[in-house]
Amino acid sequence: MSAFVVSGTDTGVGKTVFSAALAGALNATYWKPVQAGLDEETDRETVARLSGLPQEMLLPEAYRLNAPLSPHRAAELDHVEITREALQLPAQRPLVVEGAGGLMVPLRRDLLFIDVYVEWGLPVILCARTGLGTINHTLLSLEALRSRKVPVLGVAFIGTHNADNEATIVALGSVRRLGRLPILADLDAASLAQAFRDHFEMQLFAGAR
């Protein structure tokens, strides 16, 4: 059965919405190991609202940190130390694991999220914007993953249609284009599921660990 890490080129790319779509399409268990910021809707709550999955398939976070900051700083403010032991992968499959922000987000001052991805060894789906700046951010992210020998399933683009940016990233990054999730004016579970069916081929997500 399949298990994936969903990461982004930056904060606010749209990986939570994509994670909800993917988890719903795969009928997969969802896990966001580190949530920083509790005042507004959390990512797990967003996925619950948009995926159509039952609550038992939405695993509790390993860490729930109060401040909407980088996890390392939010943890320090909460007097919490994030440990590798608490970030062991759940056994459920299929599984969608959502990271926090980009690849180089620090969990501690001596531990990056990408270090944990190395240990997990799961294929990463990299969520990228389609607009200005995405080529640089995405190619740098791909280089960081490959330099650490983290498997990359492909890039999921999120945003309005931009054929040249997408084609440039695919060519220069030698990476698979998984599809593009458009911006939805009325975002709910039904519209998201339909958009995912329309813009992604499910066989691209088959056969991963």
C-alpha positions, -999 to +999 in steps of 0.1 A: +000+000+000+011+036-006+025+062+017+036+097+007+051+128+022+035+160+010+058+190+013+059+224-002+084+248-017+073+274+009+046+282+034+012+288+021+017+270-012-015+250-007-002+216+004-029+212+030-056+214+004-037+191-018-032+167+011-069+167+017-076+159-020-050+131-021-060+115+012-097+116+001-089+101-033-068+073-018-091+068+012-058+072+031-050+079+067-038+115+072-011+126+096+003+161+103+031+154+128+038+190+138+011+217+140+024+252+148-005+276+155-038+267+172-058+299+172-073+293+137-084+261+119-056+236+121-044+217+091-059+185+104-093+203+108-090+216+073-083+181+060-113+168+080-135+194+064-122+189+028-114+152+025-146+135+035-126+111+056-139+099+090-123+112+121-105+079+129-085+083+097-072+117+108-044+109+133-036+133+161-005+154+158+026+144+176+031+180+186+005+208+189+023+241+193+006+273+202+024+300+182+021+302+143+058+302+139+086+279+127+082+247+147+116+251+164+106+285+178+071+276+186+084+245+205+108+267+224+081+291+235+060+261+247+090+246+265+088+215+243+115+195+226+107+178+193+123+144+192+129+119+164+112+092+184+079+110+185+080+113+147+081+076+139+058+069+110+023+054+118+017+019+106-015+027+087-015+024+049-023+041+026-009+071+044-005+108+036+019+127+058+020+165+056+051+184+065+052+220+078+062+248+053+092+240+031+119+214+033+143+233+054+119+242+082+137+236+115+121+214+141+150+221+165+181+242+161+199+210+151+171+192+131+154+201+098+122+185+085+142+173+055+164+153+079+133+134+090+123+128+054+157+111+049+150+088+078+114+080+066+126+072+031+091+078+017+085+094-017+079+131-015+052+150-034+064+185-038+037+211-040+046+242-060+030+274-070+025+282-107+033+319-105+064+341-105+092+327-084+082+291-085+110+280-109+137+290-085+120+277-054+110+244-069+144+237-085+162+245-053+138+222-034+143+193-058+181+198-056+179+196-018+159+164-019+181+147-044+213+157-027+200+138+003+188+109-018+151+114-008+129+099-034+107+123-053+074+111-067+068+144-086+056+180-085+020+189-079+013+224-091-012+246-074-027+277-089-037+292-122-026+277-155+010+287-164+022+262-190+057+277-194+066+277-157+054+241-153+072+229-184+104+247-174+104+231-140+097+196-154+125+200-180+152+216-158+143+196-127+139+163-146+108+157-126+074+142-132+044+166-134+017+150-113-010+175-122-022+210-113-048+218-087-066+250-098-079+277-074-115+268-066-139+297-060-161+274-039-139+252-020-156+222-003-151+185-002-172+178-033-155+205-055-121+195-043-126+158-051-139+167-085-110+190-093-085+162-082-102+137-105-102+162-134-065+172-130-046+142-116-042+106-128-046+082-100-021+057-115+007+082-108+002+075-071+002+037-074+031+015-065+048+039-040+058+026-006 
